[in-house]
Amino acid sequence: MNGKSLEIQIGRHEAKPGFYVARYQSPVLRTTYTVEFPGSVLGAVALHHFTEMLKTRYPVGEMVRFLLPPDETLQPVLQDALSVERYTS
């Protein structure tokens, strides 16, 4: 987290084709929160709920950043629902 936004990393689920994993790392608690979701409308809803849950615990303003690896692509329905940025590990 950069102090002004909640940064959620998204990547493909390695064991479930068509699924993704979103992660948020809490530097204060030294924990990682995750959610697994399908590349569908229901997956976009699940990701939205995950984000809203995090915002109740980590009020850093209105900005939520979804980070995606440079070589990753999302299902079209998820791409339409999110504004994502690329990150390097």
C-alpha positions in Angstrom: 0.0 0.0 0.0 1.4 3.4 -0.9 -0.5 5.4 1.7 -3.1 6.7 -0.7 -4.5 3.6 -2.3 -5.4 0.0 -1.6 -3.2 -2.1 -4.0 -4.7 -5.5 -4.9 -2.6 -7.9 -7.0 -4.4 -10.2 -9.4 -3.0 -13.3 -11.1 -4.2 -16.5 -12.6 -4.9 -19.4 -10.2 -2.2 -22.0 -10.9 -4.4 -25.0 -10.0 -7.8 -23.9 -11.3 -8.1 -23.0 -15.1 -10.3 -20.0 -15.7 -9.9 -18.8 -12.1 -7.9 -15.9 -10.7 -6.5 -15.0 -7.3 -6.5 -11.5 -5.8 -4.2 -10.7 -3.0 -3.8 -7.8 -0.5 -0.8 -7.7 1.8 -1.2 -5.9 5.1 2.2 -4.5 6.1 0.9 -3.7 9.6 -0.4 -7.2 10.4 2.1 -8.9 8.1 -0.7 -11.0 6.6 -2.1 -11.6 3.2 -5.8 -11.6 2.4 -6.8 -13.5 -0.7 -9.9 -14.4 -2.8 -10.2 -16.9 -5.6 -12.8 -16.1 -8.3 -13.8 -17.2 -11.7 -13.3 -15.1 -14.9 -17.0 -14.3 -15.1 -19.6 -11.7 -14.1 -19.9 -13.6 -10.7 -16.2 -13.4 -10.3 -16.2 -9.6 -10.9 -18.9 -9.4 -8.2 -16.8 -11.5 -5.8 -13.8 -9.3 -6.4 -15.9 -6.2 -5.8 -17.1 -7.6 -2.4 -13.5 -8.5 -1.5 -12.5 -4.9 -2.2 -15.3 -3.5 -0.2 -14.4 -5.7 2.7 -10.8 -4.5 2.6 -12.0 -0.9 2.5 -13.9 -1.3 5.8 -10.7 -2.4 7.5 -8.1 -0.2 5.7 -9.8 3.2 5.0 -7.2 4.8 2.7 -9.6 6.9 0.7 -11.5 6.1 -2.5 -8.6 4.9 -4.6 -8.3 1.1 -5.2 -5.5 -0.1 -7.6 -5.7 -3.5 -9.2 -2.2 -4.6 -10.2 -1.6 -7.2 -12.9 1.7 -8.8 -14.0 3.0 -7.5 -17.3 2.3 -10.8 -19.2 -1.1 -11.5 -17.7 -4.5 -11.0 -19.4 -7.9 -11.1 -17.9 -11.1 -12.5 -19.2 -12.9 -9.8 -21.1 -15.7 -9.5 -18.5 -13.1 -8.8 -15.8 -11.1 -6.4 -18.0 -14.3 -4.4 -18.6 -15.1 -4.3 -14.9 -11.6 -3.2 -13.7 -9.0 -0.6 -14.3 -5.8 -2.5 -13.9 -2.1 -1.5 -13.8 0.9 -3.7 -14.6 3.5 -4.5 -12.0 6.8 -6.2 -12.0 7.7 -8.7 -9.2 
